[in-house]
Amino acid sequence: MNNSPSQRVLVTGATGYIGGRLVPRLLEAGFRVRCLVRDVTRLQGRAWAQETEQVQGDVLQKEALGVAFEGVDVAYYLVHSLGAGTDFSDRDLQAARNFGAEARRHGVQRIIYLGGLGDPSSELSQHLRSRQQTGEALRESGVPVTEFRAGVIVGSGSLSFEMIRYLTERVPVMICPRWVYTRIQPIAIRNVLEYLVAALRVEESAGKIIEIGGADVVTYGEMLTAYAEVRGLSRCLVPVPVLTPRLSSYWVHFVTPIPASIARPLIAGLRNEIVVRGDLARNLFQGIHPLDYRTSVKLALERLEAHGVETAWSDALSTSQRSAPLVTLTTHEGMIIERRQLKVDAESDSLFRSFTALGGTRGWLYMNWAWRIRGALDRLLGGVGLRRGRRDPHELRVGEALDFWRVEAITPGEMLRLRAEMKVPGKAWLQFEVRSAPGDSRRTLTQTAYFAPKGLWGLVYWYALYPIHGLIFGGMIRRVAERAVR
């Protein structure tokens, strides 16, 4: 097999959690990458999109797959139908057979697949059994398959990890059924990606089923309490003898953004012990050193730090032709994001000067009395308040204080990001951006508030103050625009 980095690699699921992180690593390693997606427009805004070939197609429609496989050496299969209905296992089998047949017809040398960990001789849940049957369906094609089997993947944005995150952050006392005490071997997302990339160069991995896991074997309950300790939260687990996956999924649906239809098969799978049973991964990939669970959690939570906001949460701006602010409120990877946009008949430099002149003696342009009250309360609570002002009325530098904010990042003429240093139950940022679009004489002014709540009180704080915040921030973006026009 040709192991040259110049070989062409096909990645399915490039818009998903694993695929979206795998593609830039393959590009960095020098491989030519082609992405098979159902809608190529979903790749817009990704920094690596222009470096890839893109083909629109669906693995459930065999006749549309031919173009995707032309000239491909290795194909990654990273799609599944969880959440598509009760027949997801049948859909997964059909999709895998379509994929394998077309891969063989076009001379693909290997398929690399990420499946689910679990002892196949035990009574696996429908979800775990389906993941392993998908691997079998790919092998039916006759193309050599490298099948990695992993359990809970620990990484910001991972479905399993997000369930842990939201349950622990939002519920001080957790009623725990028996499945919470099942042994699991979680693995860090960076280790999963290391295995997936390394498989291209390890020919011995072809035709193998390789179980991968982290350095620790823990229970799901221990994963919850360890997450709480890393976050500095106090959480209590109360065991109960019976709580079915169906009832548990409704609770997860209520507490987290994960719908019951997706939570139920995940929870059903947690009744099975998910532990690596052999040394094949260690023997084949000696340069990969699996991380322990606590380290994996700490790395995942780095997305709640400042640099994560710029690289992960500042997604591509949507454009609106309306003159009124477009307001969106979303939650992503544990971060609450409120974004407001306004089309303005002003130059980029004027808008930039307008929002970089905020604070100090000039104030915040709208409801300054409310800002002063917040500053006074912050001082009473031992915070910095508004007394620091700003160094210069016109110029800002990275790292300097601006009232109860800290200037964290500046891109001249384009962006300003402030990190909150007032007392809040979590972490907060306020970001301003100005963008222009070809053929449009107006500029898009975007104002985004980011809040990473810490525990239940963080959520209570955000939603209790959201009405007044909405009024203040809505007025502020209008005043910034008006000043720029003047």
Secondary structure, DSSP 8 states (H G I E B T S, - for coil): ----TTSEEEEE-TTSHHHHHHHHHHHHTT-EEEEEES-GGGGTT-TTGGGSEEEE--TT-GGG-HHHHTT-SEEEE----TTS-TTHHHHHHHHHHHHHHHHHHTT--EEEEEEE-S-TTS---HHHHHHHHHHHHHHTTSS-EEEEEE--EESTT-HHHHHHHHHHHH-SEEEE-GGGGSEE--EEHHHHHHHHHHTTT-GGGTT-EEE---S--EEHHHHHHHHHHHHT---EEEE-S---HHHHHHHHHHHSSS-HHHHHHHHHHTTS-B----SHHHHH-TT-----HHHHHHHHGGGGSHHHIIIII---------SS-EEEEEEETTEEEEEEEEEESS-HHHHHHHHTT-SGGGTTSS-HHHHHHHHHHHHHTTS-TTTT-BS-SS---TT-EETTEEEEEEETTTEEEEEE-S--SEEEEEEEEEEE-TT-SSEEEEEEEEEEE-HHHHHHHHHHHHHHHHHHHHHHHHHHHHHHH-
